[in-house]
Amino acid sequence: MKSYIGSFGYQFRLVEFMIRSSLAVSLGIIAYVTFYGVFW
């Protein structure tokens, strides 16, 4: 049971990391497009 909870926590951290990385990538793309639009 404890190992099952541990694996579930690992999957939850993995999903949280994926969500944060996708948010960071989308924010970076928005910042890049804004930067590119301002200077061109």
N, C-alpha and C positions, 0 to 999 in steps of 0.2 A: 504494500500500500504506500509506504513511504517513497519507494523508488518511482511509483506511478505519479505521485504528487511532484516529485523532483523533475520527471520528464515533462510533465505538464507545465511546470514553471519555466523550464528551458524553452519549450515551444512558445510560451507567452513572451519571454524575453526576446526570442528571435522575431516574432511578429512585431513587437514594439520597436525593435531595431530597424526592421524593414519599413515600418510606417515613418519613423523618424528620418531614415535615409531618403525615402521618397519625398517627404516634405522638404528636406534640405535641397534635394535635386531640383524640385519644382521652384523653390524660392531662388535658387541659383540661376535657373533659366530665366525667371522673371527679372531678376536683377541684371543679368547679362543683356536681355532684350532692351530693358530700360536704358542701360548704360550705352548700348550700341545705338539706340534711337536718339539719345541726347547728343552724342558726339558725331552723328552722321545726319 
